[in-house]
Structure formats: structure tokens, C-alpha cells
Amino acid sequence: MAVKKAKAPILTLTPEQESEANRKIQRFMEDRFELDLGSFEAAEILELFTREIAPHYYNRAIFDVQTQLKERFESIESDLWALEKSS
């Protein structure tokens, strides 16, 4: 069976952020499901989220910023029209 090449992650974390995220995954799985995950398993879950789910949040954030900037530019354009002098 051929090994499927994984996509490069769209987002990356610092090693410290990655360690913290792994600990949070381990704690969540223990608290919620009484599963004792090791570091390797937690890292695999984090990698799954980073590659498959994070891009959806990233794209949504880009869309939200575009919307905010569009509204801001429209407001600036309106303000500039108000400053225009008649000739």
C-alpha cells in the first residue's frame, strides 16, 4: 500500500506552543474520556487538527479581516467625499 504524502500545514506553532497544546489535548482526553494519551498520540491529534481543521479557521479569519477592511475603507471613502470642496 502506498503511503499518502501529507499536506504541509498552513499554520505552525512554536515548540513551546506545540508542547502546551499537546498537554491540553492529553488533559482534555483524560478529563473528558478517561483516556491516558501519551505524547506521541497527543502530537498526532494536534497534527491532524493543524493539517485538516486549522485551515478552515485560518480562511474564516482572512474573510473576517477582509470584511472589516472593506467596511473601514468604505467609511474612509465616505469621509473623503465629505471633505471634497465644490468647484
Secondary structure, 3 states (H helix, E strand, C coil): CCCCCCCCCCCCCCHHHHHHHHHHHHHHHHHHHCCCCCHHHHHHHHHHHHHHHHHHHHHHHHHHHHHHHHHHHHHHHHHHHHHCCCC
